[in-house]
Amino acid sequence: MEEVLQQLANLQYIDSRIDQLKQLRGDLPEEVLDIETDINRYEAKLNQLEEEEQNLKVELKNMELEVKDAEEKMKKYEDQQTSVRNNREYDALTKEIEAQKQVIENAESRKEEIEKRLEEIEPEKEEAKEHLDEVKELHKEKKENLDKVVQETEDEEEELIKTREKIEEEIDERYLRSYKRLRNGLSNGLAVVAMEKGAALGMALPPQTQVEVRRKNKIIIDENSGRIVVDPSFFEKAKKELS
């Protein structure tokens, strides 16, 4: 049973150290992903504004051509009015002239809208570019921090994971399942704790329980916390062998 208790203590020691390494990385991976999302958003916004600007410039040119074409038609119809033979032809040409005036009026109105929007787009583009530059700089800083932390911790974490896999292969499946169930159900991941001064995680253990823990011949579950309590010598050995 001492071997099982040692394996459980070893697992807990390794998992706690892996938790510490992950904590060193903290929220950096999520922060980097969030910033990358912001970068994509601002790039999409900038692309959208540039596309809108290009489309408006094309439309503005078309409006100018439309006005020019309508003005030419008006002049032609006005010239024709001087040589008409009856009122019916004159009235028909007048209607055509009025129609071209309406075309020009609509086109001029649309040109004003386009020119106003083009004036608005430029500062919006500048603002989007500023935000994009800011988040790119922040991304660079966060990514460098993350890469540095990962570089400092990944070798140790990989070694711990290999050792952990080896222990899992050796430990009885019943105890491994119990350990995983306990660990997954706890916020701090401490499924196995050492008895310190007759207490487990600061909670005093009954005298008889303390005696049983020191005997090291069976698995002791703390009634208060539901955790496995072991003699501190198991963690001392784990630290010595696994550090």
C-alpha positions, 0 to 999 in steps of 0.5 A: 500500500505504501507504493500506491500512496507514493504513486498518488503523492507523485501524481499530485506533486506532478499535477500541482507543478504542471498547474503552477507552470500553466499559471505562469502563462496565466491568461496570456494565451487567451489574451493573445487570441483576443487581440488577434480577433481585434486585429482581424476585426480592424483589418476587416473594417479598414478593408470595408471602408476602402472598398466603400470608398472605391465604389463611391468614387466609381459611382461619382464618376458615373454620376458626372457622366450621367449629368454630362450626357443629360446636359447634351441631350437637353441642348439637343432637344432645345435646338430641336424646339427651334425648328418644330412644326407644331405644338405637339412636337414642341410639347414632346421635346419639352417633356424630354427636356424636363426629364433630363433636368430631373436626371441631372437634379437626381444625379447632382443630389447623389453626387453631394451625398457621395462627396459628403460620405467620401469626406467622412470615410477618410477620418474613419480610415485613419481611426481604424488604422490607428486602432489596428497599429495599436492592437498589432503593437500590443499583440507583439508585446503579449506574443513575445511575453507568451513565447518567453514564458512557454520557452521557459516552462515547456521543457519542464512540462513535457518532462513532467507529462512523460513521468506522469504517463509512466506513473499512470501505467504503473498504478492500479486503475481503481486508484487512478480513477479515484484520484482523477475523480477527486482532482476533477471535482476540486477547484484547486486540483488537490486530490492528495494532501499531506498531513501537517501538524495533525491537520489536512489543509488546516483542518484538524484530523481526529487522533485516530485518523492521524495514527492511521495516516502515519501507519502508511498502510491504507488510503485515508479520506478526510471526512471534512474535505473528501481528499486523500490524506498521506504522511508528509514523507510521501511528498518529501520523497516525491519532491526529491525524486521528481524535482 
